[in-house]
Amino acid sequence: MRALRISAVVLVVLVAVFIAVDRVAVYVAESQVEDRVKVPGAQIGSTDVSIKGFPFLTQVAGSSLDEVDVSMDGIETHAAGRSLRISTMDAELRDVHLTDGFSGATATRATGTAVISYDDLTEAASDGVAVEYGGKGKVKVTGTVDILGQPITRSVLSTVTLADGHTVRVHADKVPGEGIPGLEKLVRQKTDFEREVGGLPNGLKLEKIQPTADGLEISVTGTDVRLSG
């Protein structure tokens, strides 16, 4: 009986040690991956990686992780000669296959959400244009144009859509012309614009966009998504 109790105690201790070692290994791996996450053509402000599943060590031994959650802030992207900052992006990666330890990883599938703040969208718009939430799924765009030497400022409610699966398109629903020749055309030249969203990890694509009070919320999905390199 005493030998049985001793064996049980030893087993408990070994399990506790294994769990502790496993969690330490997860922490070290997460730190390594955070330092290695790269997005082609973009700079990342900060990255947070959370590796799910237990035990971790057996997953590593098989060079495959069940689930990895990645959060990135301040993704500075450039496309078609213009910059557009993605404020935040959260992605859930599934069936992540490792190559050369943690120097490379590819997720079989991924889902996530990217957010572009209105401050960042304003920075990406034409000079002198301000973008904010307009309520009911619309954005409010304000710009100033020059008519015969007189500045005229107009605000319009605009619809935001995705074009070609990678471009944000902002288009005014209606521009009040007020009988001034050429006013609507000039205002639209300021307030209507398109910006390509570059800088997403390879394999991710834009699925749906929705203006919210916190910014443009974009759903993303992907297959064979490269996590790091």
Backbone as numpy.savetxt, mean C-alpha at the origin, in Angstrom:
# Nx Ny Nz CAx CAy CAz Cx Cy Cz
6.80 -44.19 39.46 5.97 -42.98 39.46 6.83 -41.72 39.46
7.89 -41.76 40.32 8.78 -40.60 40.40 9.46 -40.36 39.06
9.89 -41.46 38.43 10.54 -41.34 37.12 9.59 -40.74 36.10
8.31 -41.11 36.21 7.31 -40.57 35.29 7.14 -39.07 35.48
7.12 -38.65 36.78 6.98 -37.22 37.06 8.19 -36.45 36.53
9.36 -37.03 36.72 10.58 -36.37 36.23 10.55 -36.24 34.72
10.11 -37.30 34.05 10.01 -37.27 32.59 9.03 -36.20 32.13
7.91 -36.08 32.86 6.91 -35.07 32.51 7.47 -33.67 32.67
8.21 -33.46 33.77 8.82 -32.15 34.00 9.83 -31.82 32.91
10.64 -32.81 32.58 11.64 -32.61 31.52 10.96 -32.27 30.20
9.87 -32.97 29.90 9.14 -32.72 28.67 8.59 -31.30 28.63
8.02 -30.86 29.75 7.48 -29.50 29.84 8.58 -28.47 29.62
9.73 -28.71 30.26 10.85 -27.79 30.12 11.32 -27.73 28.66
11.42 -28.88 28.04 11.88 -28.94 26.64 10.90 -28.22 25.72
9.61 -28.41 25.96 8.61 -27.73 25.15 8.72 -26.21 25.33
8.90 -25.77 26.58 9.04 -24.34 26.87 10.27 -23.77 26.17
11.37 -24.52 26.22 12.60 -24.07 25.56 12.40 -23.98 24.05
11.73 -24.99 23.50 11.48 -24.98 22.05 10.62 -23.78 21.65
9.58 -23.52 22.43 8.72 -22.38 22.12 9.52 -21.08 22.20
10.34 -20.94 23.23 11.15 -19.73 23.39 12.11 -19.55 22.22
12.79 -20.63 21.85 13.72 -20.57 20.73 12.98 -20.24 19.43
11.81 -20.85 19.27 11.01 -20.61 18.07 10.61 -19.15 17.96
10.17 -18.55 19.09 9.74 -17.14 19.07 10.92 -16.20 18.84
12.06 -16.52 19.40 13.26 -15.71 19.16 13.64 -15.77 17.68
13.54 -16.96 17.10 13.86 -17.13 15.68 12.91 -16.30 14.82
11.63 -16.25 15.18 10.66 -15.44 14.45 11.05 -13.97 14.51
11.39 -13.50 15.71 11.76 -12.09 15.88 12.98 -11.74 15.02
13.97 -12.59 15.03 15.18 -12.34 14.24 14.84 -12.34 12.75
14.03 -13.30 12.32 13.66 -13.40 10.91 12.86 -12.18 10.47
11.93 -11.73 11.30 11.12 -10.55 10.96 12.02 -9.32 10.78
12.99 -9.16 11.66 13.92 -8.03 11.56 14.73 -8.10 10.27
15.17 -9.30 9.90 15.95 -9.46 8.68 15.11 -9.15 7.45
13.88 -9.63 7.44 13.01 -9.38 6.29 12.68 -7.90 6.16
12.42 -7.22 7.29 12.10 -5.79 7.25 13.22 -5.00 6.59
14.45 -5.40 6.85 15.61 -4.70 6.27 15.77 -4.99 4.79
15.17 -6.08 4.31 15.40 -6.50 2.94 14.23 -6.25 1.99
13.08 -5.86 2.54 11.94 -5.61 1.67 12.26 -4.45 0.73
12.11 -4.70 -0.56 12.37 -3.67 -1.56 11.22 -3.63 -2.56
10.97 -2.43 -3.10 9.96 -2.25 -4.13 10.64 -1.60 -5.32
10.65 -2.23 -6.48 11.32 -1.65 -7.65 10.80 -0.25 -7.98
11.72 0.70 -8.14 11.34 2.05 -8.53 10.72 2.88 -7.43
10.86 2.47 -6.18 10.26 3.22 -5.08 11.14 3.17 -3.85
10.92 4.16 -2.98 11.60 4.19 -1.69 10.56 4.01 -0.59
10.89 3.20 0.41 9.96 2.90 1.50 10.41 3.60 2.77
9.47 4.31 3.41 9.80 5.00 4.65 10.08 4.03 5.78
9.16 3.10 6.02 9.35 2.11 7.07 8.56 0.85 6.73
9.01 -0.28 7.29 8.37 -1.57 7.01 8.22 -2.35 8.30
7.08 -3.01 8.45 6.84 -3.88 9.60 6.39 -5.24 9.07
7.04 -6.31 9.52 6.74 -7.66 9.05 6.33 -8.53 10.24
5.26 -9.27 10.06 4.79 -10.19 11.09 4.62 -11.57 10.46
5.42 -12.54 10.95 5.35 -13.90 10.44 4.42 -14.72 11.32
3.38 -15.28 10.73 2.37 -16.03 11.48 2.70 -17.52 11.44
1.94 -18.28 12.22 2.07 -19.73 12.19 3.05 -20.27 13.21
2.78 -21.48 13.67 3.65 -22.13 14.66 3.66 -23.63 14.36
4.81 -24.27 14.49 6.10 -23.65 14.82 6.76 -23.01 13.60
7.52 -21.98 13.85 8.21 -21.26 12.78 9.38 -22.05 12.23
10.14 -22.71 13.10 11.36 -23.39 12.68 11.08 -24.50 11.67
9.97 -25.21 11.85 9.65 -26.26 10.89 9.25 -25.67 9.54
8.64 -24.49 9.56 8.30 -23.82 8.31 9.57 -23.42 7.56
10.53 -22.87 8.30 11.79 -22.48 7.69 12.52 -23.69 7.11
12.46 -24.79 7.84 13.11 -26.01 7.37 12.55 -26.45 6.03
11.28 -26.17 5.81 10.64 -26.51 4.55 10.69 -25.39 3.54
11.36 -24.29 3.87 11.50 -23.13 2.98 10.15 -22.57 2.55
9.18 -22.60 3.46 7.85 -22.10 3.13 7.16 -21.60 4.39
6.60 -20.40 4.32 5.87 -19.81 5.44 4.38 -19.75 5.10
3.55 -20.08 6.07 2.11 -20.12 5.83 1.54 -18.72 5.57
1.94 -17.76 6.41 1.34 -16.43 6.34 2.33 -15.38 6.81
2.44 -14.31 6.04 3.28 -13.18 6.42 2.49 -11.89 6.18
2.37 -11.06 7.21 1.70 -9.77 7.08 2.76 -8.67 6.98
2.60 -7.81 5.99 3.56 -6.75 5.75 2.86 -5.40 5.75
3.41 -4.43 6.49 2.91 -3.06 6.49 4.04 -2.13 6.07
3.75 -1.26 5.12 4.74 -0.30 4.64 4.16 1.11 4.70
4.97 2.05 5.16 4.56 3.45 5.24 5.46 4.30 4.36
4.86 5.34 3.77 5.64 6.31 3.02 6.35 5.74 1.81
5.58 5.11 0.90 6.16 4.55 -0.31 6.23 5.65 -1.37
7.41 6.13 -1.65 7.61 7.19 -2.64 7.77 6.55 -4.01
6.78 6.76 -4.89 6.80 6.13 -6.20 6.95 7.18 -7.30
7.42 6.72 -8.45 7.59 7.60 -9.61 7.11 6.84 -10.85
6.29 7.52 -11.64 5.79 6.93 -12.88 5.45 8.05 -13.85
5.82 7.84 -15.12 5.53 8.81 -16.18 6.04 10.21 -15.82
7.18 10.27 -15.16 7.79 11.56 -14.84 7.17 12.28 -13.67
6.23 11.66 -12.97 5.59 12.29 -11.81 5.71 11.37 -10.59
5.67 11.98 -9.44 5.76 11.21 -8.20 4.39 11.13 -7.54
4.15 10.03 -6.84 2.91 9.83 -6.08 3.27 9.01 -4.85
2.94 9.53 -3.69 3.29 8.87 -2.44 2.12 8.04 -1.94
2.37 6.76 -1.69 1.39 5.90 -1.05 1.61 6.00 0.45
0.64 6.51 1.16 0.81 6.77 2.59 1.07 5.49 3.37
0.20 4.50 3.16 0.36 3.21 3.84 -0.09 2.09 2.92
0.47 0.92 3.15 -0.01 -0.27 2.45 0.15 -1.47 3.38
-0.94 -2.21 3.56 -0.94 -3.43 4.36 -1.27 -4.60 3.44
-0.47 -5.65 3.52 -0.68 -6.81 2.66 -0.59 -8.10 3.47
-1.48 -9.02 3.17 -1.46 -10.35 3.77 -0.96 -11.33 2.69
0.19 -11.93 2.95 0.80 -12.85 1.99 0.60 -14.29 2.45
0.26 -15.16 1.51 -0.01 -16.57 1.83 0.93 -17.48 1.02
1.30 -18.59 1.65 2.19 -19.57 1.00 3.43 -18.89 0.46
4.23 -18.37 1.38 5.44 -17.62 1.01 6.62 -18.58 0.89
7.18 -18.67 -0.28 8.29 -19.58 -0.55 9.62 -18.83 -0.46
10.53 -19.35 0.36 11.81 -18.70 0.59 12.87 -19.22 -0.39
13.77 -18.32 -0.76 14.91 -18.71 -1.58 16.17 -18.13 -0.96
17.21 -18.94 -0.86 18.48 -18.50 -0.28 18.27 -17.89 1.09
17.63 -18.67 1.98 17.34 -18.16 3.32 16.26 -17.11 3.24
16.57 -15.89 3.66 15.61 -14.80 3.58 16.04 -13.74 2.58
16.92 -14.08 1.67 17.35 -13.10 0.66 16.30 -12.92 -0.42
15.39 -13.86 -0.56 14.31 -13.74 -1.52 13.09 -14.51 -1.07
11.90 -14.01 -1.41 10.66 -14.68 -1.02 9.56 -14.31 -1.99
8.74 -15.29 -2.33 7.62 -15.06 -3.24 6.36 -15.65 -2.65
5.28 -14.85 -2.60 4.00 -15.30 -2.06 3.12 -15.82 -3.19
2.52 -16.97 -2.98 1.64 -17.53 -3.99 0.46 -16.61 -4.25
-0.08 -16.02 -3.18 -1.21 -15.10 -3.34 -1.14 -14.03 -2.26
-1.79 -12.91 -2.53 -1.75 -11.79 -1.58 -2.99 -10.92 -1.74
-3.40 -10.33 -0.64 -4.47 -9.33 -0.66 -4.02 -8.19 0.25
-4.56 -7.01 0.00 -4.15 -5.90 0.84 -4.89 -4.61 0.52
-4.48 -3.56 1.22 -5.08 -2.24 1.04 -3.99 -1.18 1.05
-4.05 -0.29 0.06 -3.15 0.86 0.01 -3.97 2.13 0.21
-3.40 3.10 0.89 -4.09 4.36 1.13 -3.23 5.52 0.66
-3.83 6.40 -0.13 -3.18 7.64 -0.55 -3.90 8.78 0.15
-3.20 9.50 1.01 -3.83 10.60 1.75 -4.13 11.75 0.80
-5.04 12.63 1.21 -5.38 13.77 0.36 -4.24 14.78 0.30
-3.44 14.85 1.34 -2.25 15.70 1.27 -1.29 15.20 0.20
-1.10 13.88 0.16 -0.21 13.31 -0.85 -0.81 13.43 -2.25
-2.13 13.29 -2.36 -2.78 13.44 -3.66 -2.69 14.89 -4.13
-2.79 15.83 -3.20 -2.63 17.24 -3.55 -1.23 17.50 -4.09
-0.22 16.89 -3.45 1.16 17.05 -3.92 1.34 16.51 -5.33
0.57 15.48 -5.67 0.70 14.86 -6.99 -0.14 15.56 -8.06
-1.06 16.44 -7.65 -1.92 17.14 -8.59 -1.17 18.30 -9.24
-1.87 19.04 -10.08 -1.26 20.20 -10.73 -0.96 21.28 -9.70
-0.05 22.17 -10.04 0.30 23.26 -9.13 -0.93 24.11 -8.81
-1.08 24.44 -7.54 -2.18 25.29 -7.12 -3.50 24.57 -6.95
-3.50 23.24 -7.00 -4.72 22.46 -6.85 -4.72 21.78 -5.48
-5.86 21.82 -4.80 -6.01 21.16 -3.50 -7.09 20.09 -3.60
-6.82 18.94 -2.99 -7.76 17.83 -3.02 -8.12 17.45 -1.58
-9.41 17.25 -1.33 -9.87 16.83 -0.01 -11.11 15.95 -0.19
-11.55 15.36 0.91 -12.72 14.50 0.83 -13.96 15.35 0.63
-14.82 14.92 -0.31 -16.03 15.68 -0.61 -17.29 15.05 -0.06
-17.16 13.88 0.61 -18.33 13.20 1.15 -18.99 12.32 0.12
-19.69 11.28 0.60 -20.46 10.36 -0.23 -19.62 9.76 -1.36
-18.39 9.38 -1.04 -17.56 8.71 -2.02 -17.00 9.60 -3.11
-17.00 10.91 -2.90 -16.47 11.86 -3.87 -15.28 12.60 -3.26
-14.49 13.23 -4.12 -13.43 14.11 -3.65 -13.75 15.53 -4.10
-13.29 16.48 -3.32 -13.47 17.89 -3.65 -12.13 18.43 -4.14
-12.14 18.98 -5.34 -10.92 19.50 -5.95 -11.09 21.00 -6.18
-10.13 21.77 -5.69 -10.18 23.24 -5.81 -8.97 23.73 -6.60
-9.24 24.59 -7.58 -8.16 25.14 -8.37 -8.48 26.56 -8.81
-7.45 27.30 -9.15 -7.61 28.68 -9.59 -7.11 28.82 -11.03
-7.93 29.48 -11.86 -7.56 29.72 -13.26 -7.57 31.23 -13.51
-6.97 31.62 -14.62 -6.87 33.04 -14.97 -7.77 33.32 -16.17
-8.71 34.24 -16.00 -9.60 34.68 -17.07 -9.39 36.17 -17.28
-8.79 36.52 -18.41 -8.54 37.92 -18.75 -7.84 38.66 -17.61
-6.86 37.98 -17.03 -6.07 38.62 -15.99 -6.69 38.56 -14.61
-7.87 37.94 -14.49 -8.55 37.86 -13.21 -8.52 36.41 -12.70
-8.01 36.18 -11.49 -8.01 34.82 -10.95 -9.42 34.40 -10.53
-9.82 33.22 -10.97 -11.13 32.68 -10.61 -10.91 31.30 -9.98
-11.38 31.15 -8.75 -11.22 29.89 -8.02 -12.53 29.12 -8.02
-12.44 27.85 -8.34 -13.62 27.01 -8.35 -13.32 25.69 -7.64
-14.35 25.18 -6.94 -14.28 23.85 -6.31 -15.29 22.95 -6.98
-14.89 21.73 -7.27 -15.77 20.78 -7.94 -15.77 19.46 -7.18
-16.88 18.73 -7.27 -16.95 17.38 -6.75 -16.55 16.43 -7.89
-15.65 15.53 -7.58 -15.10 14.67 -8.62 -15.26 13.20 -8.26
-15.37 12.38 -9.30 -15.39 10.94 -9.17 -13.98 10.41 -9.39
-13.60 9.44 -8.57 -12.27 8.83 -8.70 -12.44 7.39 -9.17
-11.74 7.04 -10.25 -11.81 5.70 -10.79 -10.41 5.18 -11.07
-10.33 3.87 -11.34 -9.08 3.26 -11.76 -9.11 3.07 -13.27
-8.05 3.46 -13.93 -7.93 3.27 -15.37 -6.77 2.32 -15.65
-7.01 1.34 -16.50 -5.97 0.40 -16.92 -5.38 -0.40 -15.74
-6.08 -0.41 -14.61 -5.63 -1.20 -13.48 -4.44 -0.65 -12.72
-3.94 0.53 -13.10 -2.78 1.07 -12.38 -2.75 2.60 -12.36
-3.84 3.23 -12.80 -3.86 4.69 -12.87 -5.06 5.25 -12.13
-4.84 6.24 -11.26 -5.91 6.93 -10.55 -6.40 8.09 -11.43
-7.70 8.09 -11.72 -8.28 9.13 -12.57 -9.28 9.95 -11.76
-9.08 11.27 -11.73 -9.96 12.20 -11.01 -10.67 13.05 -12.06
-12.01 12.99 -12.08 -12.79 13.68 -13.11 -13.98 14.39 -12.47
-14.09 15.69 -12.71 -15.17 16.48 -12.13 -16.52 16.05 -12.69
-17.50 15.88 -11.80 -18.84 15.52 -12.26 -19.47 16.66 -13.05
-19.24 17.88 -12.57 -19.82 19.05 -13.22 -18.97 20.28 -12.88
-18.77 21.13 -13.86 -18.03 22.38 -13.64 -18.94 23.55 -13.99
-19.26 24.40 -13.03 -20.13 25.55 -13.32 -19.42 26.54 -14.24
-20.02 26.76 -15.42 -19.41 27.68 -16.38 -19.81 29.12 -16.17
-21.02 29.34 -15.64 -21.53 30.67 -15.32 -21.50 31.61 -16.52
-21.64 31.01 -17.71 -21.69 31.85 -18.91 -20.37 32.45 -19.33
-19.29 32.08 -18.67 -17.97 32.62 -19.02 -17.34 31.70 -20.06
-17.09 32.21 -21.27 -16.53 31.37 -22.33 -15.18 30.75 -21.93
-15.09 29.44 -22.11 -13.82 28.76 -21.85 -13.54 28.45 -20.40
-14.43 28.86 -19.48 -14.15 28.65 -18.05 -14.13 27.16 -17.70
-15.14 26.42 -18.19 -15.19 24.99 -17.85 -13.94 24.27 -18.33
-13.49 24.56 -19.55 -12.31 23.90 -20.09 -11.07 24.21 -19.25
-10.92 25.48 -18.86 -9.75 25.87 -18.06 -9.78 25.21 -16.69
-10.97 25.16 -16.06 -11.08 24.55 -14.73 -10.77 23.05 -14.82
-11.29 22.40 -15.85 -11.03 20.96 -16.00 -9.55 20.69 -16.25
-8.89 21.59 -16.95 -7.45 21.40 -17.17 -6.68 21.40 -15.85
-7.25 22.06 -14.86 -6.63 22.09 -13.52 -7.09 20.95 -12.64
-8.40 20.72 -12.62 -8.97 19.81 -11.61 -9.06 18.36 -12.06
-9.13 18.12 -13.37 -9.14 16.74 -13.87 -7.71 16.28 -14.11
-7.35 15.13 -13.55 -5.99 14.65 -13.75 -5.92 13.14 -13.54
-4.85 12.57 -14.05 -4.57 11.15 -13.88 -3.16 10.98 -13.34
-3.00 10.02 -12.43 -1.66 9.73 -11.90 -1.50 8.20 -11.81
-0.42 7.73 -12.36 -0.15 6.30 -12.31 0.40 5.92 -10.94
-0.09 4.81 -10.42 0.39 4.31 -9.14 1.52 3.31 -9.42
2.73 3.77 -9.29 3.87 2.88 -9.43 4.30 2.39 -8.06
5.36 1.63 -8.03 5.96 1.27 -6.77 5.30 0.17 -5.97
4.32 -0.52 -6.56 3.76 -1.67 -5.83 4.68 -2.87 -6.00
4.76 -3.74 -5.00 5.58 -4.95 -5.15 5.19 -5.73 -6.40
6.16 -6.33 -7.03 5.90 -7.11 -8.25 4.85 -8.17 -7.99
3.84 -8.22 -8.86 2.78 -9.21 -8.73 1.50 -8.66 -8.15
1.55 -7.49 -7.49 0.34 -6.87 -6.94 -0.32 -5.98 -7.99
-1.64 -5.98 -8.01 -2.37 -5.11 -8.93 -3.54 -4.45 -8.21
-3.95 -3.29 -8.71 -5.05 -2.55 -8.12 -6.37 -3.15 -8.56
-7.30 -3.29 -7.61 -8.58 -3.90 -7.92 -9.75 -2.92 -7.80
-9.72 -2.09 -6.78 -10.87 -1.22 -6.51 -10.39 0.01 -5.76
-11.00 1.16 -6.04 -10.62 2.40 -5.35 -11.86 3.05 -4.77
-11.72 3.59 -3.56 -12.85 4.20 -2.88 -12.38 5.40 -2.06
-12.85 6.61 -2.37 -12.53 7.76 -1.52 -13.19 7.62 -0.15
-12.41 7.81 0.90 -12.93 7.80 2.27 -12.46 9.07 2.96
-12.89 9.27 4.19 -12.49 10.46 4.93 -10.99 10.49 5.18
-10.33 9.32 5.19 -8.90 9.25 5.48 -8.03 9.27 4.23
-8.64 9.17 3.06 -7.86 9.18 1.82 -8.43 8.22 0.80
-7.73 8.04 -0.30 -8.14 7.08 -1.31 -7.74 5.69 -0.86
-8.72 4.83 -0.68 -8.47 3.46 -0.23 -8.50 2.53 -1.44
-7.41 1.84 -1.68 -7.28 1.01 -2.87 -7.09 -0.44 -2.47
-7.96 -1.31 -2.97 -7.81 -2.74 -2.73 -6.81 -3.32 -3.72
-5.90 -4.16 -3.22 -4.90 -4.77 -4.10 -4.93 -6.29 -3.91
-4.68 -6.99 -5.00 -4.56 -8.45 -4.95 -3.39 -8.85 -5.83
-2.95 -10.07 -5.68 -1.85 -10.50 -6.53 -1.52 -11.96 -6.39
-0.78 -12.47 -7.34 -0.24 -13.82 -7.30 1.24 -13.76 -7.62
1.99 -14.69 -7.06 3.43 -14.72 -7.26 4.05 -13.36 -6.93
3.73 -12.86 -5.74 4.19 -11.55 -5.31 5.56 -11.64 -4.67
6.50 -10.87 -5.18 7.85 -10.89 -4.65 7.93 -10.01 -3.42
8.32 -10.60 -2.31 8.38 -9.88 -1.04 9.68 -9.14 -0.82
10.78 -9.78 -1.16 12.07 -9.13 -0.90 13.08 -9.60 -1.91
14.20 -8.94 -1.91 15.22 -9.31 -2.87 16.50 -8.55 -2.63
